[in-house]
Amino acid sequence: MSDNVDDPVLEQLRALRGGRDRIESESRELAARLASLGTSSMASPPKSSRIRP
């Protein structure tokens, strides 16, 4: 009887782990995109902060 209880629990745990793995992957991708955006924006300051003659 305990095998019947363990199976659904293990399935749920595996599903949760898969979801967590997807979230971690997407989080790493977003962090890389933000870092890239930050690097490119550091190269040239925003137009509003430039000194006008």
PQR file of N, CA, C, O and H, with PARSE charges and radii, in Angstrom:
ATOM      1  N   MET A   1       0.813  -1.198   0.000 -0.4000 1.5000
ATOM      2  CA  MET A   1       0.000   0.000   0.000 -0.0000 2.0000
ATOM      3  C   MET A   1       0.859   1.265   0.000  0.5500 1.7000
ATOM      4  O   MET A   1       0.481   2.270  -0.602 -0.5500 1.4000
ATOM      5  N   SER A   2       2.000   1.220   0.666 -0.4000 1.5000
ATOM      6  CA  SER A   2       2.857   2.408   0.698 -0.0000 2.0000
ATOM      7  C   SER A   2       3.412   2.735  -0.687  0.5500 1.7000
ATOM      8  O   SER A   2       3.712   3.894  -0.972 -0.5500 1.4000
ATOM      9  H   SER A   2       2.306   0.403   1.155  0.4000 1.0000
ATOM     10  N   ASP A   3       3.556   1.711  -1.562 -0.4000 1.5000
ATOM     11  CA  ASP A   3       4.019   1.974  -2.930 -0.0000 2.0000
ATOM     12  C   ASP A   3       3.026   2.840  -3.690  0.5500 1.7000
ATOM     13  O   ASP A   3       3.431   3.690  -4.484 -0.5500 1.4000
ATOM     14  H   ASP A   3       3.313   0.769  -1.331  0.4000 1.0000
ATOM     15  N   ASN A   4       1.743   2.639  -3.461 -0.4000 1.5000
ATOM     16  CA  ASN A   4       0.714   3.423  -4.125 -0.0000 2.0000
ATOM     17  C   ASN A   4       0.749   4.878  -3.674  0.5500 1.7000
ATOM     18  O   ASN A   4       0.440   5.777  -4.455 -0.5500 1.4000
ATOM     19  H   ASN A   4       1.414   1.949  -2.817  0.4000 1.0000
ATOM     20  N   VAL A   5       1.120   5.111  -2.438 -0.4000 1.5000
ATOM     21  CA  VAL A   5       1.185   6.473  -1.909 -0.0000 2.0000
ATOM     22  C   VAL A   5       2.452   7.170  -2.402  0.5500 1.7000
ATOM     23  O   VAL A   5       2.429   8.358  -2.725 -0.5500 1.4000
ATOM     24  H   VAL A   5       1.371   4.381  -1.803  0.4000 1.0000
ATOM     25  N   ASP A   6       3.553   6.427  -2.459 -0.4000 1.5000
ATOM     26  CA  ASP A   6       4.825   7.024  -2.860 -0.0000 2.0000
ATOM     27  C   ASP A   6       4.837   7.443  -4.326  0.5500 1.7000
ATOM     28  O   ASP A   6       5.418   8.473  -4.667 -0.5500 1.4000
ATOM     29  H   ASP A   6       3.571   5.463  -2.197  0.4000 1.0000
ATOM     30  N   ASP A   7       4.208   6.666  -5.188 -0.4000 1.5000
ATOM     31  CA  ASP A   7       4.253   6.948  -6.609 -0.0000 2.0000
ATOM     32  C   ASP A   7       3.714   8.337  -6.961  0.5500 1.7000
ATOM     33  O   ASP A   7       4.417   9.088  -7.636 -0.5500 1.4000
ATOM     34  H   ASP A   7       3.736   5.829  -4.911  0.4000 1.0000
ATOM     35  N   PRO A   8       2.507   8.717  -6.540 -0.5600 1.5000
ATOM     36  CA  PRO A   8       2.009  10.061  -6.872  0.2800 2.0000
ATOM     37  C   PRO A   8       2.854  11.168  -6.242  0.5500 1.7000
ATOM     38  O   PRO A   8       3.035  12.233  -6.833 -0.5500 1.4000
ATOM     39  N   VAL A   9       3.358  10.916  -5.064 -0.4000 1.5000
ATOM     40  CA  VAL A   9       4.197  11.913  -4.398 -0.0000 2.0000
ATOM     41  C   VAL A   9       5.485  12.118  -5.193  0.5500 1.7000
ATOM     42  O   VAL A   9       5.909  13.251  -5.419 -0.5500 1.4000
ATOM     43  H   VAL A   9       3.211  10.051  -4.584  0.4000 1.0000
ATOM     44  N   LEU A  10       6.094  11.027  -5.610 -0.4000 1.5000
ATOM     45  CA  LEU A  10       7.323  11.135  -6.398 -0.0000 2.0000
ATOM     46  C   LEU A  10       7.052  11.815  -7.738  0.5500 1.7000
ATOM     47  O   LEU A  10       7.874  12.602  -8.209 -0.5500 1.4000
ATOM     48  H   LEU A  10       5.749  10.107  -5.426  0.4000 1.0000
ATOM     49  N   GLU A  11       5.916  11.521  -8.350 -0.4000 1.5000
ATOM     50  CA  GLU A  11       5.565  12.191  -9.607 -0.0000 2.0000
ATOM     51  C   GLU A  11       5.466  13.697  -9.401  0.5500 1.7000
ATOM     52  O   GLU A  11       5.978  14.467 -10.213 -0.5500 1.4000
ATOM     53  H   GLU A  11       5.249  10.881  -7.967  0.4000 1.0000
ATOM     54  N   GLN A  12       4.829  14.113  -8.352 -0.4000 1.5000
ATOM     55  CA  GLN A  12       4.688  15.546  -8.069 -0.0000 2.0000
ATOM     56  C   GLN A  12       6.043  16.188  -7.808  0.5500 1.7000
ATOM     57  O   GLN A  12       6.316  17.292  -8.278 -0.5500 1.4000
ATOM     58  H   GLN A  12       4.412  13.487  -7.692  0.4000 1.0000
ATOM     59  N   LEU A  13       6.888  15.495  -7.059 -0.4000 1.5000
ATOM     60  CA  LEU A  13       8.223  16.027  -6.789 -0.0000 2.0000
ATOM     61  C   LEU A  13       9.024  16.178  -8.077  0.5500 1.7000
ATOM     62  O   LEU A  13       9.734  17.168  -8.255 -0.5500 1.4000
ATOM     63  H   LEU A  13       6.667  14.597  -6.677  0.4000 1.0000
ATOM     64  N   ARG A  14       8.914  15.208  -8.968 -0.4000 1.5000
ATOM     65  CA  ARG A  14       9.626  15.293 -10.247 -0.0000 2.0000
ATOM     66  C   ARG A  14       9.098  16.458 -11.082  0.5500 1.7000
ATOM     67  O   ARG A  14       9.868  17.175 -11.721 -0.5500 1.4000
ATOM     68  H   ARG A  14       8.338  14.404  -8.823  0.4000 1.0000
ATOM     69  N   ALA A  15       7.782  16.638 -11.069 -0.4000 1.5000
ATOM     70  CA  ALA A  15       7.189  17.748 -11.815 -0.0000 2.0000
ATOM     71  C   ALA A  15       7.657  19.084 -11.245  0.5500 1.7000
ATOM     72  O   ALA A  15       7.970  20.008 -11.996 -0.5500 1.4000
ATOM     73  H   ALA A  15       7.156  16.056 -10.550  0.4000 1.0000
ATOM     74  N   LEU A  16       7.703  19.184  -9.934 -0.4000 1.5000
ATOM     75  CA  LEU A  16       8.179  20.413  -9.292 -0.0000 2.0000
ATOM     76  C   LEU A  16       9.637  20.683  -9.643  0.5500 1.7000
ATOM     77  O   LEU A  16      10.018  21.822  -9.914 -0.5500 1.4000
ATOM     78  H   LEU A  16       7.449  18.434  -9.324  0.4000 1.0000
ATOM     79  N   ARG A  17      10.444  19.634  -9.638 -0.4000 1.5000
ATOM     80  CA  ARG A  17      11.854  19.789  -9.976 -0.0000 2.0000
ATOM     81  C   ARG A  17      12.007  20.256 -11.419  0.5500 1.7000
ATOM     82  O   ARG A  17      12.840  21.115 -11.707 -0.5500 1.4000
ATOM     83  H   ARG A  17      10.135  18.709  -9.418  0.4000 1.0000
ATOM     84  N   GLY A  18      11.212  19.698 -12.322 -0.4000 1.5000
ATOM     85  CA  GLY A  18      11.264  20.119 -13.722 -0.0000 2.0000
ATOM     86  C   GLY A  18      10.882  21.584 -13.872  0.5500 1.7000
ATOM     87  O   GLY A  18      11.509  22.317 -14.637 -0.5500 1.4000
ATOM     88  H   GLY A  18      10.536  19.000 -12.088  0.4000 1.0000
ATOM     89  N   GLY A  19       9.852  22.014 -13.142 -0.4000 1.5000
ATOM     90  CA  GLY A  19       9.442  23.417 -13.186 -0.0000 2.0000
ATOM     91  C   GLY A  19      10.519  24.325 -12.634  0.5500 1.7000
ATOM     92  O   GLY A  19      10.791  25.394 -13.180 -0.5500 1.4000
ATOM     93  H   GLY A  19       9.343  21.419 -12.521  0.4000 1.0000
ATOM     94  N   ARG A  20      11.125  23.890 -11.546 -0.4000 1.5000
ATOM     95  CA  ARG A  20      12.209  24.683 -10.949 -0.0000 2.0000
ATOM     96  C   ARG A  20      13.383  24.805 -11.909  0.5500 1.7000
ATOM     97  O   ARG A  20      13.986  25.872 -12.030 -0.5500 1.4000
ATOM     98  H   ARG A  20      10.904  23.022 -11.102  0.4000 1.0000
ATOM     99  N   ASP A  21      13.706  23.715 -12.589 -0.4000 1.5000
ATOM    100  CA  ASP A  21      14.814  23.742 -13.553 -0.0000 2.0000
ATOM    101  C   ASP A  21      14.531  24.714 -14.691  0.5500 1.7000
ATOM    102  O   ASP A  21      15.424  25.439 -15.130 -0.5500 1.4000
ATOM    103  H   ASP A  21      13.217  22.848 -12.491  0.4000 1.0000
ATOM    104  N   ARG A  22      13.292  24.729 -15.168 -0.4000 1.5000
ATOM    105  CA  ARG A  22      12.928  25.680 -16.237 -0.0000 2.0000
ATOM    106  C   ARG A  22      13.042  27.116 -15.751  0.5500 1.7000
ATOM    107  O   ARG A  22      13.534  27.985 -16.471 -0.5500 1.4000
ATOM    108  H   ARG A  22      12.567  24.140 -14.811  0.4000 1.0000
ATOM    109  N   ILE A  23      12.587  27.362 -14.529 -0.4000 1.5000
ATOM    110  CA  ILE A  23      12.663  28.721 -13.972 -0.0000 2.0000
ATOM    111  C   ILE A  23      14.117  29.152 -13.814  0.5500 1.7000
ATOM    112  O   ILE A  23      14.460  30.293 -14.123 -0.5500 1.4000
ATOM    113  H   ILE A  23      12.187  26.656 -13.944  0.4000 1.0000
ATOM    114  N   GLU A  24      14.968  28.256 -13.338 -0.4000 1.5000
ATOM    115  CA  GLU A  24      16.394  28.580 -13.192 -0.0000 2.0000
ATOM    116  C   GLU A  24      17.017  28.900 -14.545  0.5500 1.7000
ATOM    117  O   GLU A  24      17.804  29.839 -14.665 -0.5500 1.4000
ATOM    118  H   GLU A  24      14.689  27.329 -13.087  0.4000 1.0000
ATOM    119  N   SER A  25      16.666  28.122 -15.555 -0.4000 1.5000
ATOM    120  CA  SER A  25      17.215  28.348 -16.893 -0.0000 2.0000
ATOM    121  C   SER A  25      16.774  29.707 -17.434  0.5500 1.7000
ATOM    122  O   SER A  25      17.584  30.463 -17.970 -0.5500 1.4000
ATOM    123  H   SER A  25      16.027  27.359 -15.457  0.4000 1.0000
ATOM    124  N   GLU A  26      15.488  30.011 -17.289 -0.4000 1.5000
ATOM    125  CA  GLU A  26      14.980  31.300 -17.760 -0.0000 2.0000
ATOM    126  C   GLU A  26      15.584  32.454 -16.968  0.5500 1.7000
ATOM    127  O   GLU A  26      15.839  33.525 -17.519 -0.5500 1.4000
ATOM    128  H   GLU A  26      14.829  29.397 -16.853  0.4000 1.0000
ATOM    129  N   SER A  27      15.809  32.236 -15.693 -0.4000 1.5000
ATOM    130  CA  SER A  27      16.407  33.268 -14.851 -0.0000 2.0000
ATOM    131  C   SER A  27      17.833  33.572 -15.301  0.5500 1.7000
ATOM    132  O   SER A  27      18.237  34.733 -15.354 -0.5500 1.4000
ATOM    133  H   SER A  27      15.601  31.366 -15.246  0.4000 1.0000
ATOM    134  N   ARG A  28      18.591  32.529 -15.623 -0.4000 1.5000
ATOM    135  CA  ARG A  28      19.958  32.731 -16.120 -0.0000 2.0000
ATOM    136  C   ARG A  28      19.942  33.483 -17.452  0.5500 1.7000
ATOM    137  O   ARG A  28      20.772  34.359 -17.694 -0.5500 1.4000
ATOM    138  H   ARG A  28      18.262  31.586 -15.579  0.4000 1.0000
ATOM    139  N   GLU A  29      18.987  33.126 -18.310 -0.4000 1.5000
ATOM    140  CA  GLU A  29      18.888  33.811 -19.605 -0.0000 2.0000
ATOM    141  C   GLU A  29      18.554  35.288 -19.409  0.5500 1.7000
ATOM    142  O   GLU A  29      19.142  36.146 -20.067 -0.5500 1.4000
ATOM    143  H   GLU A  29      18.313  32.414 -18.114  0.4000 1.0000
ATOM    144  N   LEU A  30      17.621  35.589 -18.516 -0.4000 1.5000
ATOM    145  CA  LEU A  30      17.270  36.982 -18.254 -0.0000 2.0000
ATOM    146  C   LEU A  30      18.438  37.755 -17.651  0.5500 1.7000
ATOM    147  O   LEU A  30      18.660  38.915 -17.997 -0.5500 1.4000
ATOM    148  H   LEU A  30      17.144  34.892 -17.982  0.4000 1.0000
ATOM    149  N   ALA A  31      19.181  37.118 -16.754 -0.4000 1.5000
ATOM    150  CA  ALA A  31      20.335  37.775 -16.147 -0.0000 2.0000
ATOM    151  C   ALA A  31      21.377  38.106 -17.212  0.5500 1.7000
ATOM    152  O   ALA A  31      21.983  39.177 -17.185 -0.5500 1.4000
ATOM    153  H   ALA A  31      19.000  36.176 -16.474  0.4000 1.0000
ATOM    154  N   ALA A  32      21.580  37.187 -18.146 -0.4000 1.5000
ATOM    155  CA  ALA A  32      22.540  37.431 -19.224 -0.0000 2.0000
ATOM    156  C   ALA A  32      22.065  38.579 -20.108  0.5500 1.7000
ATOM    157  O   ALA A  32      22.861  39.424 -20.517 -0.5500 1.4000
ATOM    158  H   ALA A  32      21.088  36.317 -18.168  0.4000 1.0000
ATOM    159  N   ARG A  33      20.769  38.608 -20.401 -0.4000 1.5000
ATOM    160  CA  ARG A  33      20.237  39.700 -21.219 -0.0000 2.0000
ATOM    161  C   ARG A  33      20.392  41.038 -20.516  0.5500 1.7000
ATOM    162  O   ARG A  33      20.773  42.028 -21.140 -0.5500 1.4000
ATOM    163  H   ARG A  33      20.122  37.921 -20.068  0.4000 1.0000
ATOM    164  N   LEU A  34      20.098  41.075 -19.218 -0.4000 1.5000
ATOM    165  CA  LEU A  34      20.229  42.324 -18.464 -0.0000 2.0000
ATOM    166  C   LEU A  34      21.681  42.778 -18.404  0.5500 1.7000
ATOM    167  O   LEU A  34      21.971  43.969 -18.519 -0.5500 1.4000
ATOM    168  H   LEU A  34      19.788  40.270 -18.711  0.4000 1.0000
ATOM    169  N   ALA A  35      22.583  41.836 -18.225 -0.4000 1.5000
ATOM    170  CA  ALA A  35      24.004  42.188 -18.194 -0.0000 2.0000
ATOM    171  C   ALA A  35      24.432  42.758 -19.534  0.5500 1.7000
ATOM    172  O   ALA A  35      25.185  43.730 -19.591 -0.5500 1.4000
ATOM    173  H   ALA A  35      22.348  40.869 -18.132  0.4000 1.0000
ATOM    174  N   SER A  36      23.954  42.156 -20.604 -0.4000 1.5000
ATOM    175  CA  SER A  36      24.285  42.646 -21.938 -0.0000 2.0000
ATOM    176  C   SER A  36      23.709  44.043 -22.154  0.5500 1.7000
ATOM    177  O   SER A  36      24.378  44.917 -22.705 -0.5500 1.4000
ATOM    178  H   SER A  36      23.342  41.366 -20.557  0.4000 1.0000
ATOM    179  N   LEU A  37      22.491  44.245 -21.729 -0.4000 1.5000
ATOM    180  CA  LEU A  37      21.855  45.554 -21.858 -0.0000 2.0000
ATOM    181  C   LEU A  37      22.606  46.595 -21.031  0.5500 1.7000
ATOM    182  O   LEU A  37      22.823  47.719 -21.484 -0.5500 1.4000
ATOM    183  H   LEU A  37      21.947  43.535 -21.282  0.4000 1.0000
ATOM    184  N   GLY A  38      22.998  46.216 -19.822 -0.4000 1.5000
ATOM    185  CA  GLY A  38      23.752  47.135 -18.967 -0.0000 2.0000
ATOM    186  C   GLY A  38      25.089  47.494 -19.570  0.5500 1.7000
ATOM    187  O   GLY A  38      25.516  48.646 -19.485 -0.5500 1.4000
ATOM    188  H   GLY A  38      22.822  45.303 -19.454  0.4000 1.0000
ATOM    189  N   THR A  39      25.752  46.542 -20.171 -0.4000 1.5000
ATOM    190  CA  THR A  39      27.046  46.788 -20.801 -0.0000 2.0000
ATOM    191  C   THR A  39      26.891  47.716 -21.998  0.5500 1.7000
ATOM    192  O   THR A  39      27.697  48.626 -22.190 -0.5500 1.4000
ATOM    193  H   THR A  39      25.405  45.606 -20.240  0.4000 1.0000
ATOM    194  N   SER A  40      25.866  47.489 -22.795 -0.4000 1.5000
ATOM    195  CA  SER A  40      25.692  48.330 -23.980 -0.0000 2.0000
ATOM    196  C   SER A  40      25.244  49.738 -23.598  0.5500 1.7000
ATOM    197  O   SER A  40      25.591  50.699 -24.286 -0.5500 1.4000
ATOM    198  H   SER A  40      25.212  46.749 -22.638  0.4000 1.0000
ATOM    199  N   SER A  41      24.491  49.876 -22.530 -0.4000 1.5000
ATOM    200  CA  SER A  41      24.052  51.215 -22.129 -0.0000 2.0000
ATOM    201  C   SER A  41      25.176  51.987 -21.443  0.5500 1.7000
ATOM    202  O   SER A  41      25.133  53.216 -21.394 -0.5500 1.4000
ATOM    203  H   SER A  41      24.209  49.096 -21.971  0.4000 1.0000
ATOM    204  N   MET A  42      26.171  51.296 -20.920 -0.4000 1.5000
ATOM    205  CA  MET A  42      27.307  51.966 -20.298 -0.0000 2.0000
ATOM    206  C   MET A  42      28.212  52.578 -21.369  0.5500 1.7000
ATOM    207  O   MET A  42      28.941  53.531 -21.093 -0.5500 1.4000
ATOM    208  H   MET A  42      26.206  50.298 -20.961  0.4000 1.0000
ATOM    209  N   ALA A  43      28.168  52.043 -22.574 -0.4000 1.5000
ATOM    210  CA  ALA A  43      29.024  52.531 -23.642 -0.0000 2.0000
ATOM    211  C   ALA A  43      28.648  53.945 -24.059  0.5500 1.7000
ATOM    212  O   ALA A  43      29.521  54.749 -24.387 -0.5500 1.4000
ATOM    213  H   ALA A  43      27.575  51.269 -22.798  0.4000 1.0000
ATOM    214  N   SER A  44      27.379  54.248 -24.050 -0.4000 1.5000
ATOM    215  CA  SER A  44      26.950  55.603 -24.411 -0.0000 2.0000
ATOM    216  C   SER A  44      25.889  56.061 -23.420  0.5500 1.7000
ATOM    217  O   SER A  44      24.872  55.392 -23.241 -0.5500 1.4000
ATOM    218  H   SER A  44      26.670  53.594 -23.784  0.4000 1.0000
ATOM    219  N   PRO A  45      26.123  57.197 -22.781 -0.5600 1.5000
ATOM    220  CA  PRO A  45      25.151  57.677 -21.800  0.2800 2.0000
ATOM    221  C   PRO A  45      23.841  58.058 -22.463  0.5500 1.7000
ATOM    222  O   PRO A  45      23.820  58.345 -23.659 -0.5500 1.4000
ATOM    223  N   PRO A  46      22.752  58.066 -21.716 -0.5600 1.5000
ATOM    224  CA  PRO A  46      21.470  58.460 -22.304  0.2800 2.0000
ATOM    225  C   PRO A  46      21.543  59.870 -22.865  0.5500 1.7000
ATOM    226  O   PRO A  46      22.297  60.700 -22.360 -0.5500 1.4000
ATOM    227  N   LYS A  47      20.770  60.147 -23.900 -0.4000 1.5000
ATOM    228  CA  LYS A  47      20.801  61.450 -24.560 -0.0000 2.0000
ATOM    229  C   LYS A  47      20.466  62.584 -23.604  0.5500 1.7000
ATOM    230  O   LYS A  47      21.010  63.680 -23.739 -0.5500 1.4000
ATOM    231  H   LYS A  47      20.157  59.472 -24.311  0.4000 1.0000
ATOM    232  N   SER A  48      19.596  62.348 -22.655 -0.4000 1.5000
ATOM    233  CA  SER A  48      19.179  63.418 -21.743 -0.0000 2.0000
ATOM    234  C   SER A  48      20.311  63.853 -20.820  0.5500 1.7000
ATOM    235  O   SER A  48      20.265  64.960 -20.284 -0.5500 1.4000
ATOM    236  H   SER A  48      19.155  61.457 -22.545  0.4000 1.0000
ATOM    237  N   SER A  49      21.325  63.013 -20.620 -0.4000 1.5000
ATOM    238  CA  SER A  49      22.415  63.399 -19.710 -0.0000 2.0000
ATOM    239  C   SER A  49      23.598  64.032 -20.452  0.5500 1.7000
ATOM    240  O   SER A  49      24.557  64.483 -19.826 -0.5500 1.4000
ATOM    241  H   SER A  49      21.362  62.114 -21.055  0.4000 1.0000
ATOM    242  N   ARG A  50      23.528  64.062 -21.759 -0.4000 1.5000
ATOM    243  CA  ARG A  50      24.615  64.685 -22.512 -0.0000 2.0000
ATOM    244  C   ARG A  50      24.533  66.206 -22.387  0.5500 1.7000
ATOM    245  O   ARG A  50      23.451  66.788 -22.307 -0.5500 1.4000
ATOM    246  H   ARG A  50      22.748  63.695 -22.267  0.4000 1.0000
ATOM    247  N   ILE A  51      25.687  66.815 -22.374 -0.4000 1.5000
ATOM    248  CA  ILE A  51      25.752  68.290 -22.259 -0.0000 2.0000
ATOM    249  C   ILE A  51      25.472  68.889 -23.625  0.5500 1.7000
ATOM    250  O   ILE A  51      26.079  68.506 -24.626 -0.5500 1.4000
ATOM    251  H   ILE A  51      26.566  66.342 -22.439  0.4000 1.0000
ATOM    252  N   ARG A  52      24.565  69.812 -23.648 -0.4000 1.5000
ATOM    253  CA  ARG A  52      24.216  70.490 -24.909 -0.0000 2.0000
ATOM    254  C   ARG A  52      24.953  71.803 -25.008  0.5500 1.7000
ATOM    255  O   ARG A  52      25.130  72.488 -24.000 -0.5500 1.4000
ATOM    256  H   ARG A  52      24.072  70.122 -22.835  0.4000 1.0000
ATOM    257  N   PRO A  53      25.392  72.177 -26.216 -0.5600 1.5000
ATOM    258  CA  PRO A  53      26.126  73.451 -26.386  0.2800 2.0000
ATOM    259  C   PRO A  53      25.231  74.650 -26.264  0.5500 1.7000
ATOM    260  O   PRO A  53      25.698  75.783 -26.382 -0.5500 1.4000
TER
END
